[in-house]
Amino acid sequence: MKLVYFAWVRERIGLAEEKVELPAETRTIADLVRWLKTRGEGYEAAFDNEAIVRAAIDHSHVKPDAVIADASEIAFFPPMTGG
């Protein structure tokens, strides 16, 4: 699966994107975030406050309980403002 990181999420992790093999028990965005946090300090820092980081599955914004079963890309980014 392709993971894409934007803005300060990217800066803290140190990658713009990566391809990963997810553990079988990783079913939702929340599961994915929990797993990512185990991958090192940069991931821990990026997802320190999980409620702030937003996610999108295949370019559609989703909530943490969204199922990621057939996703080809998941993106993580900070909250957006503007008009």
C-alpha positions in Angstrom: 0.0 0.0 0.0 1.2 3.5 -0.8 1.3 6.0 2.1 1.7 9.7 1.4 2.6 12.4 4.0 2.1 16.1 3.7 3.3 19.3 5.5 4.6 18.8 9.0 3.6 15.1 9.0 6.1 14.6 6.2 8.7 16.7 8.0 8.4 14.7 11.2 8.5 11.3 9.5 11.2 12.3 7.0 9.5 10.8 4.0 7.0 12.2 1.4 5.7 8.7 0.6 6.5 5.1 1.1 5.1 1.6 0.2 4.3 -0.7 3.1 3.0 -4.2 3.7 0.4 -3.8 6.5 0.0 -6.3 9.2 -3.2 -8.4 8.8 -4.8 -6.9 11.9 -4.6 -3.4 10.4 -8.2 -2.8 9.2 -8.9 0.9 9.8 -7.1 4.3 9.7 -6.9 4.2 13.5 -5.2 0.8 13.4 -2.8 2.0 10.7 -1.9 5.1 12.8 -1.3 2.8 15.9 1.0 0.6 13.8 2.9 3.5 12.2 3.6 4.9 15.7 5.5 1.7 16.5 7.9 2.3 13.5 10.1 4.9 15.2 10.4 8.3 16.7 9.5 10.3 13.6 6.2 8.4 13.3 5.5 8.9 17.0 6.1 12.6 16.7 3.9 12.9 13.6 1.0 11.1 15.2 1.5 12.2 18.8 -1.9 13.9 18.8 -3.9 11.5 16.6 -7.0 13.7 16.7 -5.2 16.5 14.7 -3.9 14.5 11.8 -6.4 14.0 8.9 -6.5 11.1 6.5 -7.7 10.4 3.0 -8.2 7.1 1.3 -7.8 7.3 -2.5 -8.2 11.1 -2.4 -11.4 11.0 -0.2 -11.3 12.4 3.3 -12.1 9.8 5.9 -12.6 9.4 9.7 -10.3 7.3 11.9 -12.8 4.4 11.8 -12.7 4.1 8.0 -11.9 0.7 6.7 -8.8 0.5 4.5 -9.4 -2.9 2.9 -9.0 -2.1 -0.8 -7.2 1.2 -0.6 -4.4 1.8 -3.0 -3.3 5.1 -1.4 -3.7 6.6 2.1 -2.6 10.2 2.7 -2.0 11.9 6.1 -2.0 15.7 6.5 -2.5 18.3 9.1 -5.8 20.2 9.4 -6.4 22.7 6.6 -7.8 26.2 6.7 -8.7 28.7 4.1 -11.4 29.6 1.8 
